[in-house]
Amino acid sequence: MLAALFALLAPPPAAPLLTLGARAGQSVTLAVDYPAQDVLLNREAPNLLRLSTPWQTVEAKPSGTVHPDPALADYFGKVNPLLLRVTIPANTKSGAYAAKLSAQLFVCDKGQRTCIKRDQTFLLTISVGPKNTALPVQWLRLRASDLRPPTLRR
């Protein structure tokens, strides 16, 4: 009875942010776009994005151009899209498979002049089916609001 009460009080599971269409025996590529405008990404920090699926885990480190402002040379001016590619095994049955994108990013908010290590997890679904049209690249655009350091309260 107590367990049922806790189950009712627990927050509902988060809905997947994105569904990737795929076919068994083919690859699917997730391209992650970073909004390097107001939220800067430190070039020297150990930034990492990891896509975990039931079949494999792939990782990528951000790359891009140096910020044009010499005072901000430790940051990217523009971050290149990160391409994370997984292959769906040929014997995979049709269905929806849970996946997640984990991001460890060292970010700074230019306006607040606040810098933190930001760990984010984005839930994804890979929908495998014989008639699915697997796009060559499927995009996930990170939002500055997901990455911005929290506001400091006084």
C-alpha positions in Angstrom: 0.0 0.0 0.0 2.8 2.4 0.9 4.6 1.6 -2.3 1.5 2.4 -4.3 1.3 5.8 -2.5 4.9 6.6 -3.4 4.3 5.5 -7.0 1.4 8.0 -7.2 3.6 10.8 -5.7 6.6 10.2 -7.9 7.0 12.5 -10.9 5.9 11.0 -14.2 8.8 9.8 -16.4 10.1 12.4 -18.8 8.9 12.2 -22.4 11.6 11.5 -25.0 12.9 14.7 -26.5 13.3 13.2 -30.0 12.4 10.1 -31.9 14.9 8.8 -34.4 13.6 6.7 -37.3 15.8 3.7 -38.2 15.9 0.4 -40.1 17.6 -2.7 -38.9 21.0 -3.2 -40.5 21.5 0.5 -41.1 23.1 3.4 -39.3 21.4 6.4 -37.8 23.3 9.7 -37.2 22.3 12.2 -34.5 23.7 15.7 -35.2 23.8 17.9 -32.1 23.9 21.6 -32.6 25.1 23.9 -29.9 23.8 27.5 -29.5 27.1 29.4 -28.9 25.6 32.8 -28.5 25.0 33.9 -24.9 26.2 30.6 -23.4 29.8 30.0 -24.1 31.5 26.6 -24.2 35.1 26.4 -22.7 37.5 25.0 -25.3 40.0 23.7 -22.8 37.6 21.8 -20.6 36.8 18.0 -20.9 33.5 18.6 -22.7 31.8 15.3 -23.8 28.6 14.1 -25.4 27.7 10.5 -25.2 24.9 8.7 -27.1 23.9 5.5 -25.3 21.7 2.9 -27.1 20.9 -0.7 -26.5 23.5 -1.6 -29.2 26.4 0.6 -28.6 27.6 3.8 -27.0 29.4 6.5 -28.9 31.1 9.7 -27.7 32.2 13.0 -29.3 34.0 16.0 -28.1 33.0 19.5 -29.3 35.2 21.3 -31.7 34.9 24.7 -33.4 36.5 28.1 -33.9 38.1 30.2 -31.3 36.0 33.1 -30.0 36.8 36.3 -32.0 37.0 38.4 -28.8 40.6 38.0 -27.5 39.2 38.3 -23.9 37.1 35.2 -24.6 39.8 33.1 -26.4 39.3 30.2 -24.0 35.8 29.7 -25.5 34.4 28.6 -28.8 33.1 31.3 -31.1 31.3 28.8 -33.1 30.8 25.1 -32.2 30.7 22.6 -35.0 27.7 20.2 -35.0 28.6 16.9 -33.3 27.8 13.8 -35.3 27.0 10.7 -33.2 26.5 7.6 -35.4 25.2 4.2 -34.3 24.5 1.1 -36.3 21.3 -0.8 -35.7 22.1 -4.6 -35.9 20.5 -6.4 -38.8 18.6 -8.8 -36.5 17.0 -6.0 -34.4 13.2 -6.5 -34.1 10.9 -3.6 -35.0 9.9 -1.5 -32.1 10.8 1.5 -29.9 14.1 1.5 -28.1 15.1 3.9 -25.4 18.3 5.8 -25.8 19.9 8.8 -24.1 22.2 11.6 -24.9 24.4 12.6 -22.0 26.2 15.9 -22.1 29.0 17.1 -19.8 29.7 20.7 -20.8 31.6 23.5 -19.2 29.6 26.6 -19.9 29.6 30.3 -19.1 26.7 32.7 -19.3 28.1 35.9 -20.8 25.4 38.1 -19.3 25.7 36.7 -15.7 29.4 36.0 -15.9 28.8 32.7 -14.3 30.6 29.5 -15.3 29.7 25.9 -14.3 30.0 22.3 -15.3 26.7 21.3 -16.7 25.6 17.7 -16.8 22.5 17.1 -18.9 20.6 14.0 -20.0 18.2 14.0 -22.9 16.0 11.0 -23.4 15.5 9.8 -27.0 13.7 7.0 -28.7 15.0 5.0 -31.7 12.0 3.6 -33.6 13.1 0.6 -35.7 10.9 -0.7 -38.4 11.1 -2.2 -41.9 9.2 0.8 -43.4 10.9 3.5 -41.5 12.6 6.1 -43.6 15.9 6.6 -41.9 17.1 10.1 -42.5 20.8 10.4 -43.2 21.2 12.9 -40.3 18.6 13.7 -37.6 19.1 17.0 -35.8 18.9 17.9 -32.1 19.4 21.6 -31.4 20.4 22.2 -27.8 18.7 25.2 -26.3 20.6 27.9 -24.4 18.0 27.6 -21.6 19.0 23.9 -21.1 22.7 24.9 -20.8 22.7 28.3 -19.1 24.0 28.3 -15.5 21.3 28.7 -12.9 20.7 32.3 -11.7 22.5 33.1 -8.4 20.2 34.2 -5.7 21.3 36.8 -3.1 
